[in-house]
Amino acid sequence: MPAIKATNSKNLTVSNCRFYGFKTDIELESVDGFLSENNQFSQDDPRIVLKNLSEEISKSGMDDCSKQRLSKEIIEVLSSKNTDKNKNKIIKSLKYIGQRAVDFFIQLSAAVVAGLIIRP
């Protein structure tokens, strides 16, 4: 069960929240304009979320080349200053893998916005 679940929403902002004890912190479906500010997540180490996302991609039915390409695109989007442009493309690709993969990517994106992951 997620701490926050939003569907079919626009311009959603989550600020100054602490998420502890939830399987998923934030679950978004068809949400445009998501912003996370000054939030604390139960998994303070985003490397865990990235590992979980990698595992979801790895066990998917995609061919190895597609898995590698998607993984590379995810890292590029997360390290880019303009993540919104390509974020929806990644989410569409991850939906074929499953909602857990989408949730992990959203958590990573939120971690970048919250400053838990510092871009190069």
N, C-alpha and C positions, 0 to 999 in steps of 0.2 A: 504494500500500500504506500503510495507517495505522500509526502508531506503537503505538497501542493499539486493539484491536477487542474489544468486549464485546457479547454477545447474551444475551437472556433472563436478565438479572441484576437484583438488587435491592441497594440501599444500597452502591453502588460509590464508593470514594474513591480519588482519584489525588492524591498529595502529593509535593511537592519533586522534580518531574521536569523534565527539559529535552527538548524535542522539536525536532530539527533534521533537515532533509533528507528529510522525509516529505511525500508529496502531501497527506495528511490526518493531522492530529495524533491526534485521537480520533474513533473511529467507534462509535456506539452504536446498537443496535437492540433495542427492547423492554427498556429499562433504566429502572427506577424508582429514584429517590433517588440521582442522580449528584451527587458533590461533588468539586470541583477546588480544591486548596489549594496556593498557593505554587509554581505551575508556570510554566515559561517555554516559549513556543511559538515555532516557527521564523518565523512571521510576527508579529513583535512589534507590528506596527501593525494593530489590529483593523479599521481602515478598509479594508484590502485584503480582508479576509474579508467585510465588509459589501458591498463592491463586487462580489465574486464571487457572493454570495447574490443581490444585486440583478440581476445578469446572468442568473442561473439563472431567476429569477422572470420577468424580461423576455422571455426566449426560450421560455417555457413556452406551452402552448396555452390558458391561461386567458384569459378576456376582460379587457379593460383595467380595467374597474371592479373585478373580483376581484383583479387584480394590485395595484391601488392599495390596496384594503382590506387585503389580506394584508401588504403592506409596512408600512402604518400599524400594524397589530396587532403586527407583529414589533418595531417601535420602541417601542411602548407596553409590551410584555412585558419587553424588555431594560432599559427605564428604570424599571420598577416595582420596588419593594422585595420584592414577593411574586411572583417569576417562576414558581415551581413550579405555581401554580394554572392558568395559561393556557399554559404551555410545551407541555404534551401536545397541546393543541388546535392550536397552531402546527405541531408536528411532524406531526400527522395531515394537516394541509393541505399541508405541504411534501412529504409522501410521494407525493402525486399528481404533483408536479413531478419528483421524482427523489431518489435517495439523496445526491447531491452537495449539493443544497439543504439537506437535513436535516443533513448533516455540517457545512456552513457555519454553520447556526443553532446547532448544538451547540457549535462552536468559539466563536461569539460569546457564548453563554451562559456558557461556561467562562471566557472573557476577563472578563466582568462579575464573576464570582465571584472570579477571581484578582486583581481590582483593575486590570486593564489598561484597562477602560472604567469611568469614574466616572459614576455616576448623578446626575441633577440633584437 
